[in-house]
Amino acid sequence: MKGYLVRVGVDQAYGQWNAPVDPDTLDFAYVPIPDGAQHPRLATPYASIVGTLARFPGVHMPAGLLGKSMHLDPDFKHLTYGDNGARRGRGVASLDTGDFIAFFSSMRPTRECDHTLLYALIGFYRVREVVWVKDVPSRRWGENAHTRRLSHSETDVIIRADPASSGRLRRCIPIGEWRNRSYRVRTSLLERWGHLSCRDGFIQRSAVPPSFLDPARFIEWFEEQGPELLATNNP
């Protein structure tokens, strides 16, 4: 079994903004990064999640994002995730049935708390199959951001997840802390998980998603959290 920890969602590098999270209830908004040109009938505009943000007092979609489309990836409604199988997503492209991806985001708490940003798990996929984007029929283009685009790379791949054990978390699970001048997975979690391939749990930004060195230990911990997984992007 293999597993990867993949960062997703709008942030200061991609979108110059962080989605909100309530640090008391761990309710959060899933807001993807911006995307380029999409097929008009398949477009996923940021305007479509303005209602979701209204649940968080004082939070509003930045004007700079409102006129753009989202790179809705992962798409928890369709239980898909796309990546470039020749570069950043080379490891993801090698996943087999039964392997997994744990998704996390950096979000801004709606009230003052210990850290400026809250790094937390927001979703989990158990892999059902991996397909090349070039082999996806047009009738299924609406299932993932990589096929909604007007153009894509020949090396792009799409993960399709097992609906019985995959989805967006109803409540996020905090995993990060500020340590050694950056955000990292908490030391206690690194030990419990059996550590990651990245140095000292670094999760602030990485060119290649870190892998779990002992995937079974992470799964054991994750199941102990009693996660509620939903096939929706924002309930």
Residue pairs with C-beta under 8 A, 6 or more apart in sequence:
1 98
1 99
1 100
1 215
1 216
1 219
2 91
2 94
2 95
2 96
2 99
2 100
2 211
2 212
2 215
3 99
3 100
3 101
3 102
3 211
3 212
3 215
3 218
3 219
4 91
4 92
4 95
4 100
4 101
4 102
4 209
4 210
4 211
4 212
5 101
5 102
5 104
5 196
5 203
5 209
5 210
5 211
5 212
6 81
6 92
6 101
6 102
6 103
6 104
6 209
7 103
7 104
7 105
7 106
7 203
7 205
7 206
7 209
8 32
8 33
8 73
8 74
8 103
8 104
8 105
8 122
8 123
9 19
9 30
9 31
9 32
9 33
9 105
9 106
9 107
9 122
10 17
10 18
10 19
10 31
10 32
10 33
10 34
10 65
11 17
11 18
11 33
11 105
11 106
12 18
13 205
14 33
14 34
15 31
15 33
15 34
15 62
15 65
16 62
16 64
17 31
17 62
17 65
18 106
18 107
18 108
18 117
19 28
19 29
19 30
19 31
19 105
19 107
19 108
20 28
20 29
20 53
20 56
20 59
20 107
20 108
20 109
20 110
21 27
21 28
21 29
21 107
21 108
21 109
21 110
21 118
21 120
21 172
22 28
22 56
22 109
22 110
22 111
23 109
23 110
23 111
23 113
23 118
24 111
25 171
26 120
26 171
26 172
26 173
26 174
27 55
27 171
28 105
28 107
28 120
28 122
28 171
28 172
29 49
29 52
29 53
29 55
29 56
29 59
29 107
29 234
30 76
30 105
30 122
30 123
30 168
30 233
30 234
31 46
31 49
31 53
31 70
32 44
32 70
32 71
32 72
32 73
32 145
33 70
33 71
34 46
34 65
34 68
34 69
34 70
34 71
35 44
35 68
35 69
35 70
35 71
35 72
35 145
35 148
35 149
36 69
36 149
36 150
37 149
37 150
37 151
38 44
38 69
38 148
38 149
38 150
39 141
39 148
39 149
39 150
42 141
42 142
42 147
42 148
43 69
43 148
44 69
44 70
44 72
44 145
44 148
45 68
45 69
45 70
46 61
46 65
46 66
46 67
46 68
46 69
46 70
47 61
47 66
49 61
49 70
49 233
49 234
50 61
50 66
52 234
53 59
53 60
53 61
56 110
57 110
58 110
59 110
70 145
71 145
72 145
72 148
72 233
73 80
73 81
73 82
73 144
73 145
73 146
74 80
74 81
74 103
74 123
74 125
75 81
75 143
75 144
75 145
75 233
76 123
76 167
76 168
76 230
76 231
76 232
76 233
77 231
77 232
77 233
78 142
78 143
78 144
79 125
79 160
79 161
79 162
79 163
79 166
79 167
79 231
80 143
80 144
80 158
80 159
80 160
80 161
81 92
81 101
81 103
81 125
81 144
81 158
81 159
81 161
82 133
82 144
82 145
82 146
82 147
82 156
82 157
82 158
82 159
83 89
83 92
83 93
83 146
83 156
83 157
83 159
84 153
84 155
84 156
84 157
85 92
85 93
85 132
85 155
85 156
85 157
86 153
86 155
87 155
88 207
88 208
88 209
89 157
89 209
90 208
91 208
91 209
91 211
92 101
92 157
92 159
92 209
93 130
93 157
95 101
95 127
95 130
95 159
96 127
96 130
97 127
97 128
97 129
98 126
98 127
99 126
99 127
99 215
100 124
100 125
100 126
100 127
100 215
100 219
101 124
101 125
101 127
101 159
102 121
102 123
102 124
102 212
102 218
102 222
103 121
103 122
103 123
103 124
103 125
104 119
104 120
104 121
104 122
104 175
104 176
104 203
105 119
105 120
105 122
105 172
106 117
106 118
106 119
106 176
106 183
106 204
107 117
107 118
107 119
107 120
107 172
108 116
108 117
108 118
109 115
109 117
109 118
115 176
115 177
115 178
115 183
117 176
117 183
118 172
118 174
118 176
119 174
119 175
119 176
119 183
119 185
119 203
120 172
120 173
120 174
120 175
120 176
121 169
121 172
121 173
121 175
121 222
122 168
122 169
122 172
123 166
123 167
123 168
123 169
123 229
124 165
124 166
124 167
124 169
124 222
124 227
124 229
125 159
125 161
125 162
125 166
126 161
126 162
126 164
126 165
126 166
127 159
127 160
127 161
127 162
128 160
128 161
128 162
129 159
129 160
130 157
130 158
130 159
130 160
131 157
131 158
131 160
132 156
132 157
132 158
133 144
133 146
133 147
133 152
133 153
133 154
133 156
133 157
133 158
134 154
134 156
136 143
136 144
136 147
136 158
140 147
141 147
141 148
142 148
143 158
144 158
146 152
146 156
146 158
147 158
161 167
163 231
165 229
166 229
166 231
167 229
167 230
167 231
167 232
168 229
168 230
168 231
168 232
168 233
168 234
168 235
169 227
169 228
169 229
169 230
170 228
170 229
170 230
170 235
171 228
173 225
173 227
175 185
175 186
175 189
175 203
176 183
176 184
176 185
176 186
176 203
177 183
177 184
177 185
177 186
177 187
178 184
179 187
179 200
179 201
180 200
182 202
182 204
183 202
183 203
183 204
184 200
184 201
184 202
184 203
184 204
185 193
185 196
185 201
185 203
186 201
187 201
189 201
189 221
190 196
190 200
190 201
192 217
192 221
193 212
193 214
193 217
193 218
193 221
194 212
194 213
194 214
194 217
194 218
195 201
195 213
195 214
196 210
196 211
196 212
196 213
197 210
197 211
197 212
197 213
198 206
198 210
202 210
203 210
212 218
